[in-house]
Amino acid sequence: MNAIWNDAVLADSDQTVVVEGNHYFPPDSVNRQYFQESPTHTTCPWKGEASYYNVVVVGNVNKDAAWYYPDPKPAAAEIKDRVAFWRGVRVEG
């Protein structure tokens, strides 16, 4: 699977975990040069608190376009630190 935005490959892995229709990429498959920490956090009742990244490609910012669970609840342990995408990021395989 690939995550692509503005022609940049944000992540590439054949080891994604699919939860609620979202592909969660392993941390080592993510091209970190495109990511900036975001102060945004949201809470899912069964997964826990999500943290976000802004995706930045050639000066273009896609705010909070990626998220991850640094300390998920036990039911979501398999996605700990894995990164998922939305807001126009194409995930294709």
LINFENNOR-V673166 format. One record per residue. N is the residue number from 1. RES is the residue in three letters. SS is DSSP state (helix for helix, strand for strand, loop for the rest). Layout:
n=N res=RES ss=SS
n=N res=RES ss=SS
//
This chain:
n=1 res=MET ss=loop
n=2 res=ASN ss=strand
n=3 res=ALA ss=strand
n=4 res=ILE ss=strand
n=5 res=TRP ss=strand
n=6 res=ASN ss=loop
n=7 res=ASP ss=loop
n=8 res=ALA ss=strand
n=9 res=VAL ss=strand
n=10 res=LEU ss=strand
n=11 res=ALA ss=strand
n=12 res=ASP ss=strand
n=13 res=SER ss=loop
n=14 res=ASP ss=loop
n=15 res=GLN ss=loop
n=16 res=THR ss=loop
n=17 res=VAL ss=strand
n=18 res=VAL ss=strand
n=19 res=VAL ss=strand
n=20 res=GLU ss=loop
n=21 res=GLY ss=loop
n=22 res=ASN ss=strand
n=23 res=HIS ss=strand
n=24 res=TYR ss=strand
n=25 res=PHE ss=strand
n=26 res=PRO ss=loop
n=27 res=PRO ss=helix
n=28 res=ASP ss=helix
n=29 res=SER ss=helix
n=30 res=VAL ss=strand
n=31 res=ASN ss=loop
n=32 res=ARG ss=helix
n=33 res=GLN ss=helix
n=34 res=TYR ss=helix
n=35 res=PHE ss=strand
n=36 res=GLN ss=strand
n=37 res=GLU ss=strand
n=38 res=SER ss=strand
n=39 res=PRO ss=strand
n=40 res=THR ss=strand
n=41 res=HIS ss=strand
n=42 res=THR ss=strand
n=43 res=THR ss=strand
n=44 res=CYS ss=strand
n=45 res=PRO ss=loop
n=46 res=TRP ss=loop
n=47 res=LYS ss=loop
n=48 res=GLY ss=strand
n=49 res=GLU ss=strand
n=50 res=ALA ss=strand
n=51 res=SER ss=strand
n=52 res=TYR ss=strand
n=53 res=TYR ss=strand
n=54 res=ASN ss=strand
n=55 res=VAL ss=strand
n=56 res=VAL ss=strand
n=57 res=VAL ss=strand
n=58 res=VAL ss=loop
n=59 res=GLY ss=loop
n=60 res=ASN ss=strand
n=61 res=VAL ss=strand
n=62 res=ASN ss=strand
n=63 res=LYS ss=strand
n=64 res=ASP ss=strand
n=65 res=ALA ss=strand
n=66 res=ALA ss=strand
n=67 res=TRP ss=strand
n=68 res=TYR ss=strand
n=69 res=TYR ss=strand
n=70 res=PRO ss=loop
n=71 res=ASP ss=loop
n=72 res=PRO ss=loop
n=73 res=LYS ss=loop
n=74 res=PRO ss=helix
n=75 res=ALA ss=helix
n=76 res=ALA ss=helix
n=77 res=ALA ss=helix
n=78 res=GLU ss=helix
n=79 res=ILE ss=helix
n=80 res=LYS ss=strand
n=81 res=ASP ss=loop
n=82 res=ARG ss=loop
n=83 res=VAL ss=strand
n=84 res=ALA ss=strand
n=85 res=PHE ss=strand
n=86 res=TRP ss=loop
n=87 res=ARG ss=loop
n=88 res=GLY ss=loop
n=89 res=VAL ss=loop
n=90 res=ARG ss=strand
n=91 res=VAL ss=strand
n=92 res=GLU ss=strand
n=93 res=GLY ss=loop
//
